[in-house]
């Protein structure tokens, strides 16, 4: 390469080659000078207006100081590149080496990939894949300037992997890519390897559920059925059949075919009970819970199914509650939720005496205790219900109910002005929750409770960060995350992070709209008032919003929250 040519590597690493001399990224003593060169290398025509660079690299700087910074970076860039016009300034524009021929690995990859995809050539796609040295500028992950281009290039890379039918590598790069999994399954089917194809489907199903909270597409499920029905010495196991039925059940659920989804869930439930398959039983129960809640029969059907389980298959009963925890929390947030769940809890307690079931008694006490806690009932009875529920759930090894009972007891400790006991209780609940099969439901619920009682602003901010780390690999449940999102919004508003507060509040509002009325609409109004106050709204406007929230809490039978909002409004009036 001649001395008037520059080649810039941006994929997987950063380096600049000037002629035969290569300058690796770690030789750039000025990080900002390197950032300016990277921005210019990716810009159309290798040039950008100075104000764009100032906005990206020195946000908040005035025009004069900003341009002084640009000139300083340009000087450092010219010095390390060893060319006089390495970064040139001309009438407000900043240009990269205008007197030289510039090439980048991004240009080479993009051109090859687009041509290969247009030609629908598998061989050309595989050649383009070889040009992709890694994601764009991985050392600049937290620079927003490169995010959109990085995402575009990665998407293009996945497209050429698919075009080149490099299914194995595509699955490694994107574990939820269904077409890639189908490609592998088709090859395994052609080779007569049923076991491998079954494992591939289960890998996909698990990835989709854990990362996206969805189930496989109908085309994938149909291929799996084909795998199960292929000839071979080894017959599909009951678990294999159950997973196929579950996948079809979720297809029917997405299509709003509730009757067929319910029929499929019932079939899986029978199969799972006969074959002692707790995981599949939990998934079938979750699907049945979604369907019956949509049909308005959840309270009746859950009681029937749970009692059938504790009498016929008590060892599987905890999985029934695991699958329905979300629905019970959802039900508590209906306009008449505390009354309805208190009634259901009493019915379970009464039924437990008839079947002599510890698990049923534990669940009934939990539902009655939760309802009483939220409705502001006499603390002594609430504590007795929750404490006994916790002991019975622990005895029955029903860890989800145990964790939830301990969490509710911690909330009661806070109400009774025992903050240290409340903090210990929350930590105990977290420890138990991590051993359950439903951390995506329990963890956000518990962290929301922790935020609700924490008066130390700095500690509350740390709890938000801890919750983010604990749930980063989970697809958290929306209803179970409401307390966390609302309380995190208020913490961020009060700690000077209104934009972050607005993000949490937006997520909470999206979920609150799943209900017609109820306490979460009130909670969103309260958090909105706190955010408006942080952004300088008038005391009268904030007080009006708090009064509105308080009135909605009254209607939802949440007296403590109502009093908090009304008292805060009175202070501002």
Backbone torsions as a table, in degrees:
resi	resn	phi	psi	omega
1	UNK	NA	133.3	-176.6
2	UNK	-75.7	163.6	-175.6
3	UNK	-66.5	-16.6	180.0
4	UNK	-93.9	11.9	179.0
5	UNK	-112.9	139.3	175.2
6	UNK	-120.1	134.0	171.7
7	UNK	-122.3	128.3	-174.7
8	UNK	-116.1	124.4	176.5
9	UNK	-95.3	128.1	-178.1
10	UNK	-127.3	-14.9	-178.0
11	UNK	-93.8	117.3	178.8
12	UNK	84.3	-22.4	-178.3
13	UNK	-168.9	176.7	177.2
14	UNK	-128.6	127.5	171.9
15	UNK	-156.9	158.6	177.7
16	UNK	-127.8	128.6	175.2
17	UNK	-106.7	123.9	176.0
18	UNK	-113.1	108.5	-172.1
19	UNK	62.1	-127.1	-180.0
20	UNK	-94.9	4.8	-177.7
21	UNK	-101.7	127.9	-179.9
22	UNK	-110.0	132.8	179.9
23	UNK	-111.4	103.1	-179.7
24	UNK	-69.6	163.8	-176.0
25	UNK	-60.7	-34.1	-176.4
26	UNK	-75.1	-4.0	176.8
27	UNK	-90.5	-4.3	178.6
28	UNK	-83.7	101.7	-177.7
29	UNK	-69.1	-29.4	177.9
30	UNK	-96.9	106.6	-179.6
31	UNK	-61.8	-36.9	-178.0
32	UNK	-73.3	-33.0	175.1
33	UNK	-63.5	-41.4	177.2
34	UNK	-63.5	-39.5	-179.7
35	UNK	-64.0	-39.5	178.8
36	UNK	-63.6	-42.4	178.6
37	UNK	-62.6	-42.8	178.6
38	UNK	-61.2	-44.5	-179.5
39	UNK	-61.8	-43.3	-179.2
40	UNK	-68.1	-37.0	-179.8
41	UNK	-62.3	-30.7	-178.7
42	UNK	-91.8	-13.7	-175.2
43	UNK	-77.6	148.5	174.3
44	UNK	-57.9	130.5	-179.9
45	UNK	70.7	8.0	-179.1
46	UNK	56.5	39.0	179.6
47	UNK	-148.7	152.1	179.1
48	UNK	-145.6	148.9	171.6
49	UNK	-63.8	144.9	-178.4
50	UNK	-57.3	-36.6	-177.3
51	UNK	-66.8	-28.8	176.7
52	UNK	-66.0	-42.3	178.7
53	UNK	-66.2	-42.1	178.9
54	UNK	-60.2	-45.1	-178.7
55	UNK	-61.0	-36.9	-177.2
56	UNK	-81.4	-39.4	-171.9
57	UNK	-97.2	-33.6	-179.2
58	UNK	-129.9	62.9	-178.5
59	UNK	-59.1	137.4	179.5
60	UNK	92.6	-11.0	178.9
61	UNK	-74.7	146.6	174.1
62	UNK	-72.9	165.7	-177.1
63	UNK	-57.4	-45.1	-176.5
64	UNK	-66.6	-49.2	179.9
65	UNK	-64.6	-38.1	-180.0
66	UNK	-61.5	-46.7	179.8
67	UNK	-67.0	-32.2	175.5
68	UNK	-63.1	-39.8	177.5
69	UNK	-65.0	-41.0	179.1
70	UNK	-61.7	-44.8	-179.7
71	UNK	-62.6	-38.2	179.0
72	UNK	-64.7	-43.8	178.3
73	UNK	-64.0	-39.8	179.2
74	UNK	-61.3	-40.0	178.5
75	UNK	-61.8	-46.7	-179.7
76	UNK	-63.9	-39.2	-179.9
77	UNK	-64.5	-44.7	178.9
78	UNK	-61.3	-37.6	-177.8
79	UNK	-65.9	-45.3	-177.2
80	UNK	-76.4	-31.9	177.6
81	UNK	-73.4	-27.4	178.8
82	UNK	76.7	22.3	177.0
83	UNK	-131.4	144.5	-170.9
84	UNK	-66.3	-33.4	-178.7
85	UNK	-108.9	34.7	-178.2
86	UNK	-54.3	-48.5	171.1
87	UNK	-133.4	116.0	-174.1
88	UNK	-112.5	143.4	176.7
89	UNK	-111.5	130.6	-177.0
90	UNK	-150.0	107.7	176.6
91	UNK	52.5	49.3	176.1
92	UNK	85.1	-10.3	178.4
93	UNK	-98.2	146.2	177.1
94	UNK	-115.4	123.8	-173.6
95	UNK	-121.9	147.1	178.2
96	UNK	-96.6	116.8	174.1
97	UNK	38.3	63.4	-174.7
98	UNK	-62.8	-20.4	-179.2
99	UNK	-95.2	14.9	-174.9
100	UNK	-129.0	159.3	174.2
101	UNK	-86.3	125.8	-175.3
102	UNK	-118.9	134.7	172.9
103	UNK	-132.3	153.3	177.1
104	UNK	-134.9	155.9	176.3
105	UNK	-68.4	-25.4	175.9
106	UNK	-63.4	-45.1	178.7
107	UNK	-62.1	-44.1	-178.0
108	UNK	-62.7	-45.6	-179.8
109	UNK	-65.8	-46.4	-176.7
110	UNK	-60.7	-45.2	-179.5
111	UNK	-63.4	-46.4	-179.0
112	UNK	-65.1	-41.1	-178.2
113	UNK	-66.2	-46.2	-178.8
114	UNK	-63.5	-40.4	178.9
115	UNK	-66.6	-40.5	-179.1
116	UNK	-65.3	-42.2	-179.6
117	UNK	-67.5	-41.7	178.7
118	UNK	-62.8	-37.2	-179.6
119	UNK	-81.8	-8.1	-177.4
120	UNK	51.9	43.9	-177.7
121	UNK	-105.9	115.7	178.7
122	UNK	-63.2	-39.5	-179.8
123	UNK	-64.5	-44.3	179.3
124	UNK	-65.2	-35.8	177.1
125	UNK	-63.2	-41.1	178.7
126	UNK	-66.0	-35.1	175.6
127	UNK	-64.9	-39.0	179.4
128	UNK	-66.6	-38.1	178.4
129	UNK	-55.8	-38.8	-178.3
130	UNK	-63.9	-20.8	-178.9
131	UNK	-86.3	-8.3	-178.1
132	UNK	-89.4	103.3	-174.8
133	UNK	-83.9	0.1	-178.2
134	UNK	139.2	174.8	179.5
135	UNK	-64.4	153.9	-176.9
136	UNK	-62.4	124.6	171.7
137	UNK	41.1	66.6	-177.0
138	UNK	-63.3	-19.9	177.7
139	UNK	-80.3	-4.3	-179.8
140	UNK	-116.7	37.0	-176.0
141	UNK	-60.6	-28.4	-175.0
142	UNK	-98.7	11.9	174.5
143	UNK	-95.7	112.8	-175.8
144	UNK	-62.6	-23.7	-175.9
145	UNK	-58.7	-36.3	-173.8
146	UNK	-94.9	-4.6	-171.2
147	UNK	-61.5	-50.0	-176.1
148	UNK	-62.7	-42.5	-179.9
149	UNK	-68.5	-37.5	177.7
150	UNK	-61.9	-45.3	-180.0
151	UNK	-63.9	-40.8	179.5
152	UNK	-62.7	-45.5	-178.2
153	UNK	-66.9	-38.2	178.9
154	UNK	-66.6	-40.4	177.5
155	UNK	-61.5	-40.9	178.1
156	UNK	-65.0	-37.5	177.6
157	UNK	-62.9	-43.8	177.8
158	UNK	-63.8	-35.4	178.6
159	UNK	-64.2	-42.1	-179.2
160	UNK	-75.4	-27.7	171.4
161	UNK	-61.5	-44.0	178.3
162	UNK	-66.5	-42.7	179.4
163	UNK	-62.9	-31.1	178.0
164	UNK	-88.5	2.7	-179.9
165	UNK	55.4	37.6	177.7
166	UNK	-91.5	67.8	-168.8
167	UNK	-64.8	-41.2	-178.7
168	UNK	-61.0	-46.1	179.7
169	UNK	-67.9	-35.2	179.8
170	UNK	-64.2	-39.7	177.1
171	UNK	-65.3	-38.4	177.7
172	UNK	-64.8	-38.6	-178.8
173	UNK	-75.9	-35.1	-175.6
174	UNK	-140.3	88.1	-172.5
175	UNK	-61.2	-16.5	-178.3
176	UNK	-100.3	12.5	-177.4
177	UNK	-78.3	103.0	-172.7
178	UNK	-66.6	-39.1	-178.6
179	UNK	-60.4	-37.8	179.1
180	UNK	-65.8	-44.9	178.3
181	UNK	-61.2	-40.3	178.5
182	UNK	-64.3	-38.4	177.8
183	UNK	-60.1	-42.9	178.6
184	UNK	-66.9	-43.3	179.8
185	UNK	-61.9	-39.3	178.5
186	UNK	-62.8	-40.9	178.1
187	UNK	-65.1	-40.6	179.1
188	UNK	-67.9	-36.5	176.9
189	UNK	-63.6	-44.1	179.3
190	UNK	-63.1	-32.1	179.7
191	UNK	-83.5	-3.0	180.0
192	UNK	75.6	18.7	-177.1
193	UNK	-97.7	81.3	-178.1
194	UNK	-61.7	-44.1	-175.9
195	UNK	-59.3	-42.7	-179.7
196	UNK	-66.0	-40.0	-179.8
197	UNK	-66.0	-38.4	177.1
198	UNK	-63.1	-43.7	178.6
199	UNK	-62.9	-37.7	-179.6
200	UNK	-64.6	-42.1	178.0
201	UNK	-62.4	-43.8	-178.9
202	UNK	-65.5	-35.8	175.8
203	UNK	-60.9	-44.8	178.4
204	UNK	-64.0	-47.8	-177.1
205	UNK	-58.8	-41.4	179.1
206	UNK	-66.3	-44.3	-179.8
207	UNK	-62.0	-44.7	-179.6
208	UNK	-63.1	-42.7	-177.7
209	UNK	-67.8	-44.5	-174.8
210	UNK	-77.1	-35.7	-174.2
211	UNK	-95.3	-33.0	-174.7
212	UNK	-120.4	-13.9	-178.7
213	UNK	69.5	29.4	-179.5
214	UNK	-127.9	176.5	179.3
215	UNK	-118.1	167.5	-177.2
216	UNK	-62.5	157.1	178.7
217	UNK	-73.1	158.2	-179.6
218	UNK	-54.8	-38.1	-179.5
219	UNK	-61.7	-39.2	179.1
220	UNK	-70.0	-40.7	179.7
221	UNK	-64.4	-40.9	178.7
222	UNK	-62.0	-39.3	177.5
223	UNK	-65.0	-39.0	178.2
224	UNK	-63.2	-41.2	175.4
225	UNK	-58.9	-39.6	178.7
226	UNK	-63.2	-39.9	178.0
227	UNK	-62.5	-46.0	-178.2
228	UNK	-63.1	-31.5	-175.3
229	UNK	-90.8	-0.2	-179.2
230	UNK	-70.4	152.6	178.5
231	UNK	-68.9	146.7	178.2
232	UNK	172.9	163.5	-177.5
233	UNK	-71.3	-34.1	-174.6
234	UNK	-98.3	117.9	-179.5
235	UNK	-77.2	153.6	175.8
236	UNK	-61.8	144.9	179.4
237	UNK	-81.6	164.0	174.2
238	UNK	-56.5	-35.5	178.3
239	UNK	-64.1	-40.5	177.4
240	UNK	-59.5	-46.7	180.0
241	UNK	-64.0	-40.9	-179.4
242	UNK	-62.2	-40.5	-179.2
243	UNK	-67.4	-35.8	176.2
244	UNK	-64.1	-44.7	179.2
245	UNK	-64.0	-40.6	178.0
246	UNK	-61.4	-41.6	179.4
247	UNK	-62.2	-43.6	177.1
248	UNK	-65.7	-37.3	178.0
249	UNK	-59.1	-41.7	178.6
250	UNK	-69.7	-32.0	174.4
251	UNK	-61.3	-46.0	178.9
252	UNK	-64.2	-37.8	179.0
253	UNK	-62.0	-45.5	179.9
254	UNK	-63.9	-29.7	178.9
255	UNK	-84.9	2.0	-178.3
256	UNK	64.2	24.8	174.7
257	UNK	-90.0	79.3	-169.6
258	UNK	-67.1	-39.0	-178.5
259	UNK	-62.4	-44.5	-179.5
260	UNK	-69.8	-36.3	176.8
261	UNK	-62.9	-41.8	179.3
262	UNK	-66.0	-41.7	179.1
263	UNK	-61.1	-43.3	-179.4
264	UNK	-65.8	-43.0	178.9
265	UNK	-60.8	-41.2	179.2
266	UNK	-64.8	-38.5	178.7
267	UNK	-65.1	-43.3	178.4
268	UNK	-64.4	-39.8	-178.9
269	UNK	-60.4	-45.4	179.1
270	UNK	-62.7	-43.7	179.3
271	UNK	-63.2	-42.7	-178.1
272	UNK	-66.9	-38.3	178.8
273	UNK	-66.8	-45.2	-179.3
274	UNK	-62.1	-39.4	-175.8
275	UNK	-95.6	4.1	180.0
276	UNK	55.5	59.9	-178.8
277	UNK	-114.5	88.4	-174.4
278	UNK	-63.1	-39.0	-178.3
279	UNK	-63.9	-46.4	-179.0
280	UNK	-68.5	-34.3	176.2
281	UNK	-62.4	-42.9	179.6
282	UNK	-62.9	-42.4	-179.3
283	UNK	-67.8	-39.6	177.4
284	UNK	-64.5	-40.0	179.6
285	UNK	-67.0	-37.0	177.4
286	UNK	-63.8	-44.8	178.5
287	UNK	-62.9	-43.0	178.2
288	UNK	-62.4	-38.7	178.0
289	UNK	-63.0	-43.0	177.8
290	UNK	-60.2	-44.3	-177.7
291	UNK	-66.1	-48.7	-176.7
292	UNK	-67.8	-31.8	176.2
293	UNK	-66.0	-42.2	177.9
294	UNK	-63.7	-31.4	-179.4
295	UNK	-87.4	-4.8	178.4
296	UNK	79.0	18.6	-178.0
297	UNK	-118.8	15.2	-172.2
298	UNK	-60.6	-45.7	-176.1
299	UNK	-55.8	-48.5	-178.0
300	UNK	-68.3	-46.0	-175.0
301	UNK	-70.7	-36.8	179.1
302	UNK	-62.8	-43.7	-179.9
303	UNK	-60.4	-45.0	-179.4
304	UNK	-63.0	-48.5	-176.4
305	UNK	-66.1	-41.0	-178.7
306	UNK	-65.4	-43.5	-179.1
307	UNK	-67.8	-36.3	174.4
308	UNK	-59.6	-39.6	-176.7
309	UNK	-70.9	-44.0	-175.7
310	UNK	-68.3	-21.7	177.6
311	UNK	-90.6	-40.4	-175.3
312	UNK	-88.6	-42.9	-177.0
313	UNK	-137.3	69.9	-175.0
314	UNK	-58.8	-29.2	-179.6
315	UNK	-67.8	-18.1	179.5
316	UNK	-100.7	-8.9	-175.6
317	UNK	-57.2	-39.6	179.1
318	UNK	-57.3	-31.1	-179.4
319	UNK	-70.6	-26.6	176.2
320	UNK	-64.5	-45.4	179.6
321	UNK	-69.1	-38.8	176.8
322	UNK	-51.8	-45.1	-176.2
323	UNK	-72.6	-21.8	-176.0
324	UNK	-107.7	2.5	179.7
325	UNK	-56.6	-43.2	-178.8
326	UNK	-59.8	-43.5	-179.4
327	UNK	-64.5	-36.5	179.6
328	UNK	-67.6	-40.1	176.7
329	UNK	-67.6	-37.7	176.7
330	UNK	-60.1	-45.9	-177.5
331	UNK	-63.5	-35.7	178.7
332	UNK	-62.4	-20.7	-177.1
333	UNK	-99.0	8.7	169.5
334	UNK	-73.3	161.2	179.9
335	UNK	-54.8	-34.2	177.9
336	UNK	-111.9	29.2	-171.3
337	UNK	-61.5	-45.0	-176.2
338	UNK	-65.9	-39.8	178.7
339	UNK	-66.8	-43.6	-177.7
340	UNK	-65.2	-42.7	-179.0
341	UNK	-73.3	-31.4	174.5
342	UNK	-63.0	-40.7	177.9
343	UNK	-64.9	-44.3	178.2
344	UNK	-62.1	-42.7	178.2
345	UNK	-59.2	-42.6	179.4
346	UNK	-64.9	-38.1	178.5
347	UNK	-65.0	-39.4	178.8
348	UNK	-67.0	-41.1	178.9
349	UNK	-61.5	-44.3	180.0
350	UNK	-63.2	-44.4	-179.6
351	UNK	-66.1	-33.1	-178.7
352	UNK	-60.6	-33.3	-179.9
353	UNK	-67.1	-34.2	-179.0
354	UNK	-72.4	-31.6	-178.1
355	UNK	-104.3	-1.1	179.6
356	UNK	52.1	55.3	-176.7
357	UNK	-114.0	120.0	175.0
358	UNK	-63.4	-40.6	-177.8
359	UNK	-64.8	-41.8	179.5
360	UNK	-65.8	-42.3	178.1
361	UNK	-61.4	-42.3	179.8
362	UNK	-60.8	-42.9	-179.4
363	UNK	-68.7	-43.5	178.9
364	UNK	-59.4	-42.9	178.2
365	UNK	-64.3	-38.1	178.9
366	UNK	-63.8	-47.8	-179.4
367	UNK	-63.1	-41.6	178.9
368	UNK	-68.3	-39.6	179.2
369	UNK	-67.3	-43.5	177.1
370	UNK	-59.2	-46.4	-178.6
371	UNK	-61.6	-43.4	179.6
372	UNK	-65.3	-39.7	177.9
373	UNK	-59.1	-50.1	-176.2
374	UNK	-70.1	-31.5	-178.4
375	UNK	-86.7	1.6	176.4
376	UNK	74.2	30.7	179.7
377	UNK	-72.2	174.6	-177.1
378	UNK	-55.8	121.3	-172.2
379	UNK	-60.1	-32.2	-177.4
380	UNK	-62.7	-44.5	179.9
381	UNK	-69.3	-39.7	178.9
382	UNK	-60.9	-44.9	-179.4
383	UNK	-64.6	-40.8	-180.0
384	UNK	-62.3	-43.1	179.2
385	UNK	-62.6	-48.6	-174.9
386	UNK	-69.4	-40.5	-179.7
387	UNK	-64.7	-42.8	178.1
388	UNK	-67.1	-39.0	177.5
389	UNK	-60.4	-44.0	180.0
390	UNK	-60.6	-44.3	-178.8
391	UNK	-65.2	-42.9	-178.2
392	UNK	-68.7	-40.1	177.1
393	UNK	-63.2	-41.2	178.3
394	UNK	-63.3	-43.4	179.9
395	UNK	-61.2	-38.8	-177.8
396	UNK	-85.2	3.5	-177.7
397	UNK	57.4	33.2	175.6
398	UNK	-98.5	84.0	-166.2
399	UNK	-71.2	-28.4	179.2
400	UNK	-65.0	-49.3	177.1
401	UNK	-61.9	-36.6	178.0
402	UNK	-62.4	-48.5	-179.5
403	UNK	-60.6	-42.7	-177.1
404	UNK	-68.6	-38.5	177.8
405	UNK	-64.3	-42.2	178.7
406	UNK	-64.6	-39.3	177.3
407	UNK	-61.9	-44.9	179.9
408	UNK	-66.5	-35.0	175.6
409	UNK	-63.8	-37.8	177.7
410	UNK	-63.7	-39.3	176.7
411	UNK	-63.1	-39.3	178.2
412	UNK	-66.2	-38.6	175.8
413	UNK	-57.5	-43.1	179.6
414	UNK	-64.0	-41.1	179.0
415	UNK	-61.7	-36.1	-179.1
416	UNK	-91.0	21.8	173.6
417	UNK	60.3	45.3	174.1
418	UNK	-122.8	69.4	-172.1
419	UNK	-62.8	-37.2	-179.4
420	UNK	-66.7	-42.6	177.5
421	UNK	-64.0	-37.8	179.0
422	UNK	-63.6	-44.1	179.6
423	UNK	-63.3	-42.1	177.7
424	UNK	-62.8	-40.6	179.7
425	UNK	-62.6	-42.4	178.6
426	UNK	-62.7	-41.8	179.9
427	UNK	-65.9	-38.5	176.0
428	UNK	-62.3	-42.6	-179.7
429	UNK	-63.0	-40.5	177.3
430	UNK	-62.3	-43.9	-179.6
431	UNK	-59.8	-43.2	180.0
432	UNK	-69.1	-41.8	-176.3
433	UNK	-59.9	-34.1	-178.3
434	UNK	-67.0	-14.9	179.6
435	UNK	-97.0	-1.1	-175.9
436	UNK	-89.9	174.1	177.1
437	UNK	-90.2	-1.1	-175.8
438	UNK	-129.0	51.0	179.5
439	UNK	-63.1	-25.6	179.9
440	UNK	-66.0	-19.4	175.4
441	UNK	-94.4	-46.3	-171.5
442	UNK	-75.2	-44.0	-173.1
443	UNK	-60.3	-50.8	178.9
444	UNK	-62.6	-33.6	177.6
445	UNK	-62.5	-45.3	-178.0
446	UNK	-69.6	-43.6	179.2
447	UNK	-63.9	-32.9	174.7
448	UNK	-63.2	-40.7	176.1
449	UNK	-64.4	-37.2	178.4
450	UNK	-63.3	-43.0	179.2
451	UNK	-65.8	-35.0	-176.2
452	UNK	-62.6	-29.5	-174.9
453	UNK	-103.6	-9.4	-172.4
454	UNK	-82.5	118.3	-179.1
455	UNK	-92.1	-19.2	179.2
456	UNK	-82.2	113.6	-174.2
457	UNK	-59.8	-43.7	-178.5
458	UNK	-64.1	-39.6	178.3
459	UNK	-65.5	-41.0	179.8
460	UNK	-61.7	-40.5	177.9
461	UNK	-62.6	-39.7	179.0
462	UNK	-67.8	-33.6	178.1
463	UNK	-65.2	-39.6	177.6
464	UNK	-60.2	-45.4	179.5
465	UNK	-64.0	-41.5	178.7
466	UNK	-61.9	-42.9	179.5
467	UNK	-62.0	-39.1	178.0
468	UNK	-61.6	-42.5	178.7
469	UNK	-67.1	-39.9	-175.5
470	UNK	-69.6	-26.7	-174.6
471	UNK	-113.4	8.6	-173.2
472	UNK	-64.4	-25.7	179.3
473	UNK	-98.0	6.8	-177.7
474	UNK	-109.6	149.1	167.6
475	UNK	-93.6	91.9	-170.9
476	UNK	-69.7	149.0	-179.6
477	UNK	-72.3	133.2	-178.9
478	UNK	-63.7	-54.7	180.0
479	UNK	-59.0	-40.4	-178.8
480	UNK	-71.8	-12.5	180.0
481	UNK	-96.8	-1.9	-173.8
482	UNK	-61.6	-46.8	-179.2
483	UNK	-60.3	-40.9	179.4
484	UNK	-63.8	-47.3	-175.9
485	UNK	-64.7	-42.6	179.7
486	UNK	-65.1	-48.2	-177.9
487	UNK	-69.3	-35.4	176.2
488	UNK	-64.3	-37.3	177.1
489	UNK	-60.8	-44.7	-178.8
490	UNK	-67.7	-37.9	176.8
491	UNK	-61.4	-46.3	-178.8
492	UNK	-64.9	-38.3	177.0
493	UNK	-60.3	-43.7	-176.0
494	UNK	-77.4	-18.9	-178.3
495	UNK	-101.9	14.7	174.6
496	UNK	82.1	27.2	177.7
497	UNK	-124.1	65.7	-174.2
498	UNK	-64.4	-32.3	179.4
499	UNK	-66.4	-43.4	176.8
500	UNK	-64.8	-39.2	177.3
501	UNK	-59.9	-40.9	-179.9
502	UNK	-64.1	-36.6	178.2
503	UNK	-63.8	-47.7	178.6
504	UNK	-61.9	-41.4	-178.4
505	UNK	-65.3	-38.2	178.4
506	UNK	-62.0	-41.5	177.3
507	UNK	-65.3	-40.3	179.2
508	UNK	-65.0	-41.5	179.8
509	UNK	-63.3	-40.3	179.1
510	UNK	-58.5	-42.9	-178.1
511	UNK	-75.2	-37.9	-179.4
512	UNK	-58.8	-29.7	-179.0
513	UNK	-69.7	-6.7	175.2
514	UNK	-73.2	-15.1	179.7
515	UNK	-111.1	150.4	168.5
516	UNK	-96.6	91.7	-175.5
517	UNK	83.5	-170.7	-180.0
518	UNK	103.1	176.4	-171.4
519	UNK	-67.2	-26.3	-177.0
520	UNK	-72.5	-28.7	172.7
521	UNK	-64.6	-39.0	176.5
522	UNK	-64.5	-42.9	-179.0
523	UNK	-63.1	-39.9	177.8
524	UNK	-64.0	-39.5	177.8
525	UNK	-63.1	-41.0	179.5
526	UNK	-64.0	-45.6	179.2
527	UNK	-64.8	-35.4	177.2
528	UNK	-63.4	-41.4	178.4
529	UNK	-60.9	-42.8	-180.0
530	UNK	-64.4	-40.6	179.2
531	UNK	-67.9	-42.2	178.7
532	UNK	-61.7	-38.4	178.0
533	UNK	-64.8	-41.1	178.9
534	UNK	-64.0	-29.6	-179.2
535	UNK	-91.6	8.9	171.7
536	UNK	92.3	17.4	177.6
537	UNK	-65.1	158.0	-178.5
538	UNK	-67.3	153.5	179.0
539	UNK	-59.9	-37.3	-178.9
540	UNK	-64.3	-41.7	-179.4
541	UNK	-66.9	-41.0	179.8
542	UNK	-66.6	-42.8	179.6
543	UNK	-61.9	-39.9	178.9
544	UNK	-62.4	-41.6	178.8
545	UNK	-65.7	-39.2	179.5
546	UNK	-67.6	-38.6	176.8
547	UNK	-63.0	-39.7	177.5
548	UNK	-62.0	-43.8	178.2
549	UNK	-63.2	-44.3	-179.6
550	UNK	-60.4	-41.9	179.3
551	UNK	-64.2	-38.1	178.6
552	UNK	-68.8	-36.1	176.2
553	UNK	-64.6	-38.7	177.0
554	UNK	-59.1	-46.6	-179.1
555	UNK	-62.6	-29.1	-178.4
556	UNK	-91.8	8.1	178.2
557	UNK	63.8	43.0	175.3
558	UNK	-120.9	77.4	-171.3
559	UNK	-64.9	-36.3	-178.0
560	UNK	-65.5	-45.5	178.9
561	UNK	-64.1	-37.7	178.8
562	UNK	-62.1	-45.4	-180.0
563	UNK	-63.1	-39.8	179.3
564	UNK	-60.3	-45.9	-178.8
565	UNK	-68.6	-43.5	-179.5
566	UNK	-64.2	-40.0	178.5
567	UNK	-65.8	-41.1	178.5
568	UNK	-64.4	-37.3	178.0
569	UNK	-66.0	-40.6	-178.8
570	UNK	-62.3	-36.0	179.0
571	UNK	-64.0	-34.7	-177.2
572	UNK	-82.6	-18.3	-175.6
573	UNK	-81.6	NA	NA
